[in-house]
Amino acid sequence: MPATAHSTSPDEAPPLPADDPAIFDMDLRTLRGRWAGCSSRPAISGETMTGTDRRAQALGIPELRLMEHAGTAVAAAVRALATDLGRWGSGPIVIMCGPGNNGGDGYVAARRLALAGGSVVVAVVGPDARPRGASAARNWDRIARDTGITKVHLAVARDVLMFEHGIDKAAVVVDALLGSGVTGALREPIRSAVEVIARAGAAGVPIVAVDTPTAVDLSSGEPSDPAVRADLTVTFHRPKTGLLTRRGAAHAGKILVAPIGIPAEADRG
């Protein structure tokens, strides 16, 4: 498909991801052009982005809406990557979801990918079968009723290791385990999930990270051990300083910066 098929003028902001069905027909190059305004902004730290997100919500942008745009952007990027590599339809899209809002983005991506015709497997990694956060829980509830999406609960490390069998048959694995704010060594079962993602990558399965590869600090770029190494990272609103460092970039792979509807008055970084 021509890269100019869905172009916008330099002064015209494209629709936000959840309001832009055309993005599911785009390849990665065209998506990058679609969201070029975001990638051209100055980079910010993870802490600054957290403050920006909170100010956006204080200004009346619901967290649920921000999550919908983020997850939809991830879904479009996953479909584009899988299509670019000739892997769309070759196996399931496996989405590894952690307990917080990173996992919530993953649930949105799962729903959007299923609507786009993808075969989707969602793995809920952690002791709770349903997220505690309100927005992530709402998005879990939406896919819990969807019989077209396979759901599994991986409560402990042993469950994760059993789930690994056949992971090399996935078309893409999505890392929606943990976002910013990770400090210190990873705890189980997240640690085992990161190791499973690493083995999928070693088997040739493309890895897409949501916001940041799990256990890579968005501010410094320093990874914990283990940390996810992604082929593509979809981060949001502005580039992140940690993903531009040598070590951060080595874990992030290619970076796509997607808009999620943060208003200018919330952006002080």
Stockholm file with secondary structure:
# STOCKHOLM 1.0

chainA/1-269         MPATAHSTSPDEAPPLPADDPAIFDMDLRTLRGRWAGCSSRPAISGETMTGTDRRAQALGIPELRLMEHAGTAVAAAVRALATDLGRWGSGPIVIMCGPGNNGGDGYVAARRLALAGGSVVVAVVGPDARPRGASAARNWDRIARDTGITKVHLAVARDVLMFEHGIDKAAVVVDALLGSGVTGALREPIRSAVEVIARAGAAGVPIVAVDTPTAVDLSSGEPSDPAVRADLTVTFHRPKTGLLTRRGAAHAGKILVAPIGIPAEADRG
#=GR chainA/1-269 SS CCTTTTCCCTTSCCCCGGGCGGGGGCCHHHHHHHTHHHHTSCCBCHHHHHHHHHHHHHTTCCHHHHHHHHHHHHHHHHHHHHHHTTCTTSSCEEEEECSSHHHHHHHHHHHHHHHTTCCEEEEEESSCSSCSSHHHHHHHHHHHTCTTEEEEEECSHHHHHHHTTTGGGCSEEEEESCCSCCCSSCCTTHHHHHHHHHHHHHTTCCEEEESSCTTBCTTTCCBCSSCCCCSEEEEESSCBHHHHSHHHHHHHCEEEEECCCCCGGGCCC
#=GC SS_cons         CCTTTTCCCTTSCCCCGGGCGGGGGCCHHHHHHHTHHHHTSCCBCHHHHHHHHHHHHHTTCCHHHHHHHHHHHHHHHHHHHHHHTTCTTSSCEEEEECSSHHHHHHHHHHHHHHHTTCCEEEEEESSCSSCSSHHHHHHHHHHHTCTTEEEEEECSHHHHHHHTTTGGGCSEEEEESCCSCCCSSCCTTHHHHHHHHHHHHHTTCCEEEESSCTTBCTTTCCBCSSCCCCSEEEEESSCBHHHHSHHHHHHHCEEEEECCCCCGGGCCC
//
